[in-house]
Amino acid sequence: MKKAVIGVVPLFDEEKDSIWMVPGYLESIEAVGALPIILPFTVNKDEIRQTFELCDGLLFTGGQDISADLYGGNSELCGKPCTIRDEMEKQLFKLAVENDKPSLGICRGIQLFNVLLGGTLYEDIPTQLKSSLIHKQNPPYDVPIHEVDIIKGTPLYDIVGNDKISVNSYHHQGIKQLAPQLEIAARAADGLTEAVYMPDKRFILAVQWHPEFIYKNSKPCLEIVRAFAEKAKGAN
């Protein structure tokens, strides 16, 4: 039986001038019966469209801070952006929305979806959001650090079947103003948005935590990846 092909956005190491990958991104996709491929790191529109058409779904991974220029933010509170990746993902996400291609965003992915649809970010949560929660935990990353409240009636609630789950957390930025085309699916106790989705699409969903590190110990996180892969399979 043909497997769903999931295109995975590569990570980029500027110091080493190389692309790389956290194994859990690929392994979690394989664990639910889909086939992951790492996308080429390029801004060439023809190459991006061709690889987009090869994929049944797209996984937008974690990574560098998104350029503050994309949402009118304060760049002084941000890490150095990766402009090639920003442009590559901008093209990919536009194609995904236009073609209703199943897409899952993780960490940077949720921030990217929000920014590209017109939302804004907290550039640095520790200095901009008063909270007792730890949003940037120390290793190991496969250990849950706080709970999130999942909103009933959302696709995420349907997937995990619970209104609370425990998650890991490793980020210093997060959604501030929600994009008009997105709906909130989960929040942390301090009010920070932890998951979003596009209600008029087959499956465009993103989470702020890291299923790729915790899916082996967290059935809800595995089920998120599984639901994504099943929607992608249905699209091929």
PyMOL commands that set and color helices and strands:
alter all, ss='L'
color gray80, all
select helices_A, chain A and resi 23-31+45-54+68-70+75-77+83-99+108-116+125-128+155-160+211-214+219-235
alter helices_A, ss='H'
color red, helices_A
select strands_A, chain A and resi 5-8+11-13+18-20+35-38+57-60+103-106+121-122+146-150+164-167+174-175+183-188+193-197+204-207
alter strands_A, ss='S'
color yellow, strands_A
deselect
rebuild
show_as cartoon
